[in-house]
Amino acid sequence: MRQDGSKTKEVGQKPPMSKQTVLIHKASLSLDAANSTTTDIDSDWELSSVLVHFSGASNSTVTLNVDSNEGADYDTVIWTRTLTNDTDLAILYDEGELQLNKGDELKISFTIDAGIIAYVTIYYKLR
């Protein structure tokens, strides 16, 4: 702290995280068998987007569901699609469109698509 009472930033000190900071969950998944990834977010949050790049043309069925903190009775499929030779997938949400509570998680699942790797990036914000 300076003599005048103002604070100085220490070298290497991270700035406080704003609730508007975009955070990322990433996973690389082999689709030689059915596979999935689930977020692990310990706060109230909102989904911004899900981007998937495939290592080749994919014919997998992709499903997004909310794994509710309230239990399996409240788990909800929010999006599903069977791809046809797609190499990229983008699911975009408007700000505030999908708000989730602490303990709610997003799961993205893929059916078998031998030889394909799915590179998943989930963007979200804390609220």
N, C-alpha and C positions, 0 to 999 in steps of 0.2 A: 504494500500500500504506500502511496506517495504521501509526502508530508501534508499536502492539502486535503487528504482523505480520499482522493480518487484512487481507483484500482488500476493496476497495470496488468496486462496479459502476460503470463509466463510463457517463455519460449516452449513450444511443443504442447501447450495447453489447448484442449479442444474447446471451441465455443459452445455455449449451452445449446442443446438441440431444440429448435422451434417445432411446434406441433405441425407446422406446415412443411417440415423437411420430408422429402420423399425418401422412403426406405425401400430396401430391395431384399427379396428372398429368391435365391437362385438354386437350381438343381439341374444336373445332367442325368437323364434316365435312359437306360437301355430298354428298348421295347421288344427284346427277344422273348419277354414274358410280360404279362400285364404289370403295370407299374404305376406308382403315384408319388406325389410329394405333398406335404402338408405344412402350412405356415406354423410358426410358434411365436405368437405375438402376445406379450404380457401387458396389454393396455387396450383401451377402447381405440378403435381404428376404422379407417375406411379404405376400401379397395379403389385403386386408381386404374390399374390395367394389368392384364396378363398377356405376355408375349411369349411365343414359342417358336423356335427355329428347329427344323428337323434336318437331320444329316442327309436325307434323301426324300423323295416323294413319298408321303405318308398316306396310308389308308386307315389309320387308327380311328377309333371312336374316342373322342375327348369329352370328359365330363368334369364340370366344376360343381362342387357342392360345399355348403356351409356345414361344418362339423360344429354343432351348437354346444355351448357350455351347459345348456339346459338338459342335455342328454339326447340319445338316439331318436326319440320320438319327435324331436325338433330339427333334426338334420334335414337339409333341404337341397335338392338339385336346383341350381340356378341357371345352368347352361349346359347343353350337350349338342354335339355334332359329329357325324361320321364324315371324315375327310375323304377327298378323292384326289389323290396325287398332289397334295398340298405340301409345300416346303416351309411355309410360314403361317402363323396364326396370330391375330391381334384381337383381344377382347378389351374394349375401352369403356370406362364408366365415367359419367359426368361427376363433378365434385359433389359429394354428399349423397350420391345415388345409392350406394351400398355401404351402410354404416354397420359396423359389427362391434359387439361388446367384448370386454376383457374375457378371455377364455374361449371365445368363438374363433374358429380357424377356418381357413380356406383350403380345400383339398382339390387337387387337379389329378385326374386319373386318365390312363391311356390303356386301350386294349392292345393285344399282341400285334406287332408289326415287325417281323424278323429283320434284323440288320439295320434297324433305324435307331438313332439316338435323338431324344427330345431334349432340347436345351431350353429350360423354363426360366423366365424372369417375371416375378410378381412385384409390382410397384404398389406401395401403400403409404398412407399418412396416419400418424397418430392423431387422435382428437381429444 
